[in-house]
Amino acid sequence: MGKSAMQKAIIDTLKREGKTQKEISERIGCSQSAVSRHLSGKSVGRKKCGKKCCTTRRGDRTLRKIVEKDRFQTLGDLGKQWTESGVETSRDTVHRRVLLNQKQRQKRLTWATEKQHWTVAQWSKVLFSDESKFCMSFGNQGARIWRKTGEKEMPKCLKSSVKYPQSVMVWGAMTAAGVGPLCFIKGRVNPARYQEILEHFMLPSAEKLYGDEDFVFQHDLAPAHSAKTTGKWFTDHGITVLDWPASAPDLNPIENLWDIVKRKLRDARPNPLDELKAAIEASWASITPQQCH
């Protein structure tokens, strides 16, 4: 509710007369929550706590306009234009202002805080895993777009691409000691199919990299990964699974290895699909333990 000074004064007067929030809202024709927000903000002696905001609302509106001009800009580009408009701030502040899901961000922060004191030896016990898609089209893939919910169909948020490029989905695992064998996946991965991958590729990876030593397995929260039957499979095999926050691919070090492989493929441009698979396997096998750190 956009309240005028007169409406605010009426709310205060009715409150002093002992009227309830419901009675006040019915009297002036606004929602009860709007009345509650105004009255809570008028508490005697109440002061704002926390760090002072380093930007103004006007500055934030300027950033939104910069983002809306081109949704595919990097944080560096956004920060440069924002600075040129007269707002001096850091890259982290730019990121916070355009970040869309604060709830997930808080979960990621909580997870990172809990793990911040882990030693190198503890992290070396983690077998990281992930799936990645490799396409025959080697253009500018993976471009980020800054948008709000409901804006995905806007022309400014769309970018041309090959509609149905040939591709292959790959599962892989890594530790600080190196990488395990790759699995080329056909079709969709349901819980049953994922458990086959675990049986025939994850366990051999663990045996190759850890031998008889204990390890902790990591995977994300994809539906096939978090299914009850998959959880039972880990319990039956006596394998500990690392807790993992949602929507956090950048926390997984295996993403760096996928990037190494994809950069090699962009240089080689293998074609047809069989050649692409062979190139992926060769690039993956060439990864050294030093690159896994």
C-alpha positions as CSV (number, residue, x, y, z in Angstrom):
1,M,0.0,0.0,0.0
2,G,1.3,3.4,-0.9
3,K,0.2,5.4,2.1
4,S,0.0,9.2,2.0
5,A,1.0,11.4,5.0
6,M,-2.8,11.8,5.8
7,Q,-3.4,8.0,5.8
8,K,-0.4,7.5,8.1
9,A,-1.7,10.1,10.5
10,I,-5.2,8.5,10.5
11,I,-3.6,5.1,11.3
12,D,-1.7,6.6,14.3
13,T,-4.8,8.4,15.6
14,L,-7.0,5.4,15.4
15,K,-4.4,3.3,17.1
16,R,-4.2,5.8,20.0
17,E,-8.0,5.5,20.3
18,G,-7.6,1.8,20.9
19,K,-8.8,0.5,17.6
20,T,-7.5,-2.9,16.4
21,Q,-5.5,-3.3,13.2
22,K,-8.5,-5.0,11.5
23,E,-10.8,-2.0,12.4
24,I,-8.2,0.5,11.2
25,S,-7.8,-1.4,7.9
26,E,-11.5,-1.4,7.3
27,R,-11.8,2.2,8.3
28,I,-9.2,3.6,5.8
29,G,-9.6,0.9,3.1
30,C,-6.3,-0.8,3.1
31,S,-4.9,-4.3,4.0
32,Q,-4.3,-5.2,7.6
33,S,-0.7,-6.2,6.8
34,A,-0.1,-2.7,5.5
35,V,-1.4,-1.2,8.8
36,S,0.8,-3.7,10.7
37,R,3.9,-2.7,8.8
38,H,3.3,1.0,9.4
39,L,2.7,0.5,13.1
40,S,5.7,-1.7,13.6
41,G,7.9,0.9,12.0
42,K,6.7,3.5,14.4
43,S,7.8,1.6,17.6
44,V,9.3,4.0,20.1
45,G,13.1,3.8,20.4
46,R,13.4,1.2,17.5
47,K,16.6,1.5,15.6
48,K,17.8,-0.2,12.5
49,C,20.5,-2.7,13.0
50,G,23.1,-4.4,10.8
51,K,25.5,-3.0,8.3
52,K,24.5,0.2,6.6
53,C,23.6,-0.3,2.9
54,C,26.4,1.0,0.7
55,T,24.1,1.9,-2.2
56,T,20.9,4.0,-2.6
57,R,17.6,2.9,-4.1
58,R,18.3,5.3,-7.0
59,G,21.6,3.5,-7.5
60,D,20.0,0.1,-7.4
61,R,17.4,1.3,-10.0
62,T,20.3,2.4,-12.3
63,L,21.9,-1.1,-12.0
64,R,18.5,-2.7,-12.9
65,K,18.4,-0.6,-16.1
66,I,22.0,-1.6,-17.0
67,V,21.1,-5.3,-16.6
68,E,17.9,-4.9,-18.6
69,K,19.8,-3.4,-21.6
70,D,21.8,-6.7,-22.0
71,R,21.0,-9.7,-19.8
72,F,24.2,-11.6,-21.0
73,Q,26.8,-9.2,-19.4
74,T,29.4,-10.4,-16.9
75,L,29.6,-9.1,-13.4
76,G,32.7,-7.2,-14.4
77,D,30.8,-5.4,-17.3
78,L,27.9,-4.6,-15.0
79,G,30.3,-3.2,-12.3
80,K,32.1,-1.1,-14.8
81,Q,28.9,0.5,-16.2
82,W,27.5,1.0,-12.7
83,T,30.7,2.8,-11.6
84,E,30.6,5.0,-14.7
85,S,27.0,6.0,-13.7
86,G,28.5,7.4,-10.4
87,V,28.1,4.4,-8.0
88,E,31.4,3.3,-6.5
89,T,31.1,-0.2,-5.2
90,S,32.7,-3.7,-5.2
91,R,32.1,-6.7,-7.4
92,D,30.5,-8.5,-4.5
93,T,28.0,-5.8,-4.1
94,V,27.1,-6.0,-7.8
95,H,26.6,-9.7,-7.3
96,R,24.4,-9.3,-4.3
97,R,22.2,-6.7,-6.1
98,V,21.5,-9.0,-9.1
99,L,21.3,-12.3,-7.1
100,L,17.8,-13.6,-7.4
101,N,17.5,-16.4,-4.8
102,Q,18.7,-15.2,-1.3
103,K,17.3,-18.3,0.4
104,Q,19.6,-20.7,-1.6
105,R,22.5,-18.3,-1.0
106,Q,22.0,-18.6,2.7
107,K,22.0,-22.4,2.5
108,R,25.2,-22.3,0.5
109,L,26.8,-20.0,3.1
110,T,25.7,-22.2,6.0
111,W,27.2,-25.2,4.3
112,A,30.5,-23.4,3.6
113,T,30.7,-22.2,7.2
114,E,30.3,-25.7,8.5
115,K,33.1,-27.0,6.2
116,Q,35.5,-24.1,6.5
117,H,37.8,-25.9,9.0
118,W,38.0,-29.1,7.1
119,T,41.6,-30.2,6.5
120,V,43.2,-31.1,3.2
121,A,43.2,-34.7,4.4
122,Q,39.4,-34.6,5.0
123,W,38.7,-33.1,1.5
124,S,41.1,-35.7,0.0
125,K,38.7,-38.4,1.2
126,V,35.8,-37.0,-0.9
127,L,35.0,-38.6,-4.2
128,F,33.3,-35.8,-6.2
129,S,31.0,-36.7,-9.1
130,D,28.8,-35.0,-11.7
131,E,27.2,-35.3,-15.0
132,S,28.0,-32.9,-17.9
133,K,26.6,-32.4,-21.4
134,F,29.0,-32.2,-24.4
135,C,27.6,-30.8,-27.7
136,M,28.8,-30.9,-31.2
137,S,28.1,-27.1,-31.4
138,F,31.1,-25.3,-30.0
139,G,29.8,-21.8,-30.0
140,N,29.5,-19.5,-27.0
141,Q,27.8,-22.0,-24.7
142,G,26.7,-21.5,-21.1
143,A,26.1,-17.7,-21.3
144,R,24.6,-16.3,-18.2
145,I,21.5,-14.1,-18.3
146,W,20.3,-11.8,-15.5
147,R,16.5,-11.9,-15.3
148,K,13.6,-12.0,-12.9
149,T,11.0,-14.7,-12.6
150,G,8.5,-14.4,-15.5
151,E,11.0,-12.7,-17.8
152,K,12.4,-15.7,-19.6
153,E,10.3,-15.1,-22.8
154,M,11.3,-11.4,-23.1
155,P,13.2,-10.8,-26.4
156,K,16.1,-9.2,-24.4
157,C,16.5,-12.4,-22.4
158,L,16.7,-14.7,-25.5
159,K,19.8,-15.7,-27.5
160,S,19.9,-17.6,-30.8
161,S,21.4,-21.1,-30.7
162,V,21.4,-24.4,-32.6
163,K,18.0,-26.0,-31.9
164,Y,19.0,-29.7,-31.7
165,P,22.8,-30.1,-31.7
166,Q,24.1,-33.6,-31.4
167,S,25.3,-34.1,-27.8
168,V,26.3,-36.7,-25.3
169,M,25.8,-36.8,-21.5
170,V,28.8,-38.0,-19.5
171,W,29.1,-39.0,-15.8
172,G,32.5,-38.8,-14.1
173,A,34.2,-38.8,-10.7
174,M,37.4,-37.3,-9.3
175,T,39.4,-36.9,-6.1
176,A,42.6,-35.1,-5.2
177,A,44.5,-38.2,-6.5
178,G,43.0,-38.1,-10.0
179,V,40.0,-39.2,-12.0
180,G,37.9,-42.3,-12.4
181,P,36.5,-43.9,-15.6
182,L,33.8,-42.0,-17.6
183,C,30.3,-43.3,-18.2
184,F,28.5,-42.2,-21.4
185,I,24.7,-42.0,-20.6
186,K,22.0,-42.8,-23.0
187,G,18.5,-41.4,-22.4
188,R,17.2,-39.9,-19.1
189,V,18.7,-40.8,-15.8
190,N,16.1,-42.3,-13.4
191,P,17.0,-43.8,-10.0
192,A,17.4,-47.3,-11.4
193,R,19.7,-46.1,-14.1
194,Y,21.7,-44.0,-11.7
195,Q,22.2,-46.9,-9.4
196,E,23.6,-48.9,-12.3
197,I,26.1,-46.1,-12.9
198,L,27.1,-46.2,-9.2
199,E,27.5,-49.9,-9.4
200,H,29.5,-50.1,-12.6
201,F,31.4,-46.8,-12.6
202,M,31.4,-45.2,-9.1
203,L,32.6,-48.3,-7.2
204,P,35.4,-49.0,-9.7
205,S,36.4,-45.3,-9.5
206,A,36.6,-45.6,-5.7
207,E,38.6,-48.8,-5.9
208,K,41.0,-47.2,-8.3
209,L,41.5,-44.0,-6.3
210,Y,41.1,-45.3,-2.7
211,G,41.7,-49.0,-2.7
212,D,40.4,-50.4,0.6
213,E,40.4,-47.0,2.3
214,D,37.2,-45.3,3.4
215,F,35.8,-42.4,1.4
216,V,32.9,-40.0,1.3
217,F,30.8,-39.7,-1.9
218,Q,29.5,-36.4,-3.2
219,H,26.7,-35.8,-5.7
220,D,24.2,-33.0,-6.1
221,L,20.5,-33.1,-5.3
222,A,19.1,-34.2,-8.7
223,P,15.9,-36.3,-8.4
224,A,17.7,-39.6,-9.3
225,H,20.4,-38.8,-6.7
226,S,18.0,-38.0,-3.8
227,A,15.5,-40.8,-4.5
228,K,14.7,-43.1,-1.5
229,T,15.9,-46.1,-3.4
230,T,19.2,-44.4,-4.2
231,G,19.6,-43.6,-0.5
232,K,19.0,-47.2,0.4
233,W,21.6,-48.3,-2.2
234,F,24.2,-46.2,-0.3
235,T,23.1,-47.6,3.0
236,D,23.3,-51.2,1.8
237,H,26.8,-50.6,0.5
238,G,28.0,-48.8,3.6
239,I,28.9,-45.6,1.8
240,T,28.8,-42.2,3.5
241,V,27.3,-39.4,1.3
242,L,28.4,-35.8,1.8
243,D,25.6,-33.3,2.5
244,W,25.3,-30.9,-0.3
245,P,23.4,-27.6,-0.8
246,A,20.9,-27.2,-3.7
247,S,21.8,-25.3,-6.8
248,A,25.6,-25.2,-6.0
249,P,27.5,-26.5,-9.1
250,D,30.2,-23.9,-8.6
251,L,31.2,-25.6,-5.2
252,N,32.0,-28.8,-7.0
253,P,35.7,-28.9,-8.1
254,I,34.9,-31.4,-10.9
255,E,33.4,-28.4,-12.8
256,N,36.9,-27.2,-13.3
257,L,37.8,-30.5,-15.0
258,W,34.8,-30.4,-17.3
259,D,35.9,-26.9,-18.3
260,I,39.4,-28.2,-19.1
261,V,38.0,-30.9,-21.3
262,K,35.5,-28.6,-23.1
263,R,38.2,-26.1,-23.9
264,K,40.3,-28.9,-25.4
265,L,37.3,-29.9,-27.5
266,R,36.7,-26.4,-28.7
267,D,40.2,-26.3,-30.0
268,A,40.0,-29.8,-31.7
269,R,36.3,-29.6,-32.9
270,P,35.8,-33.4,-33.2
271,N,33.2,-34.6,-35.6
272,P,31.1,-36.9,-35.9
273,L,29.7,-38.1,-32.5
274,D,32.0,-41.1,-32.2
275,E,35.0,-38.9,-32.6
276,L,33.6,-36.5,-30.0
277,K,33.3,-39.4,-27.5
278,A,36.9,-40.5,-28.2
279,A,38.1,-37.0,-27.8
280,I,36.3,-36.6,-24.4
281,E,37.8,-39.9,-23.1
282,A,41.3,-38.9,-24.3
283,S,41.0,-35.4,-22.7
284,W,39.7,-36.8,-19.5
285,A,42.4,-39.4,-19.2
286,S,45.1,-36.8,-19.7
287,I,44.0,-34.9,-16.5
288,T,46.8,-35.0,-13.9
289,P,46.4,-35.2,-10.1
290,Q,47.9,-31.6,-10.0
291,Q,44.9,-30.4,-12.0
292,C,42.5,-32.0,-9.5
293,H,43.8,-29.9,-6.6
